[in-house]
Amino acid sequence: MAEAEVAPLPDADKPVTPDSAEATVAAAPAAATETKPATPAADAAEAVPAPLAPVIVIKKVMDDGHAGAHGGAWKIALADMMTAMMAFFLLMWLLGATNESQRKSIADYFKPTSHSNVTMGQLAGSNGILGGRSIIDPDGFPFSAKQTSVMERVTPRSEGGPTENEPSPNSTERANPDQVSEAEKKQIVEEADKAAFDKLEKEVTERLEKSPGLENLKEQVKFVREKDGLRIEIIEKADFAMFALGTTRLLPRAQALLNEVAKSLGTMPNKLALRGHTDSVAFSNTDNRNNWSLSAERAEATRTLVEKNGVKSTRFARIEGVADTAPYNPSDPLDPRNRRISITVLYRDR
């Protein structure tokens, strides 16, 4: 290994002169320049890079005036708006995908069953700004007295316990049906009969449509509402006759038609009135028979056939023949449609 040359230091015993001081200073840089690292460790130490400068992060503190805009309140408002929009578009879809009857069924499903005197269309705000009635209006209470049917006799509610008019809620006592007036009973029975007449008309029409060979005759059966009840008229036409000419013998197609009508009549409790009609064609014979007797005999023949099909004899109120006095077509007395049989289903209170 090379040895470093060290410049001799000036003798301490000798006085330092300006010449010797300059010589010493000049010799020191030269010695330093000629000095080299003696080991590899020294070389590695010189290769280490200088440390990096520190990174300075500056954080700015926001004042209170801007911090609110970065909160979470807007998310709640957005969620409410999206929910409202979804409900709106669902409503629009339902209105477009349903018909009038379906929408009415949906509305009836959500209609409250309360006995309130205030209808849904009169609640607060439903009739525009400041329109409608308050939901705390006394008439809007669910226990307000209200007449819902003819048989329901509603009396004011008692606040002092059970009374004669209003027994205990757990009691099985009810209002006496005898307290209903005769006019109310008559109205109830009449409404029930009207519903039964609608059902009868529909049933007879369906029977004729489903019966082979009779579907073309459904136009010959007419239903007429009158003050006495429902009149069913079986009318003849040019290519359909109920009876043989001048006789009371029912033809096969007429028998099949009356059989279907009688099956529907057999399920009803109402009494029946039968009437025979003829046209104005003169009746000539040697037995002094005429259209009066012929119309009455045809009504009796019809009664016999209907009774055989399940209608009890006690249900017949009257059997009559009116000849040509009540024509179907008054402008043409010879019209074949004037020949017909009328079966009237009477109201039960008549």
C-alpha angles and dihedrals in degrees: 000000000000116000120227115242113231120202112236114254117234114267110264091215091057119078117248115242128189092253094051093047093053089049091053094048091049092050094051097063091047092053091048091051094052093048113104131184109274098203139040089242089066091053090053092049091056090050095059108111122235116264118268121255114259119261112237116206116197116202119198118211113220117225123237093261094070104031094078094064090063096053128105100253093099090062092062091049091049092049091051091050093049091049091051092048092050091051090048094051091045089054091049090051093050092050091052097044099050135064129227096271093048092050090050090051091051091049092049090050092058095040110116117246093216121127089232117149090217113083123216091254092060101052121120114294095006094108098048132278111354088354129134130034131290119264089229092057110126090238088059095061112115094232098058114131113257134171106230102166143006094257094049112092106192121195129182114279116255120232094192101065133267117349137177092270095041116034125193116302089239093050122106093216117120136182114287110258089212088071090070110102123242091247091056092048090050092051092049093051092047092052090049090051092051090054090048091050091054090051092047093051092050093046095050091049092051092048092054092047092052097042114095112243094011101077089090091054098058089095089061091064113079128186118210127180113217138163093271096049139272116342118204112197122195105199130196124223138187094281098031125062125174097202135031112260111286094353141093095234111124115224120230098255091048091050091052090049094050091047091060092047092048092052090060093044092053093071095058128083095211121114120246135224119200125200131182124212132190136184125249097264109132115254111223122188142124096246096070092246121152143175091282095059092038093054092048092048091050090051089052091049089053091050091053093053094046091050091053088057096060107282110130118236091234090067095067109098099179142351117204144162122214100178110207098332095106106039122186089221108033092184092062115038090186095054108128089224088071087073105082148124121239122204112188119196102210127217110255093237095053 
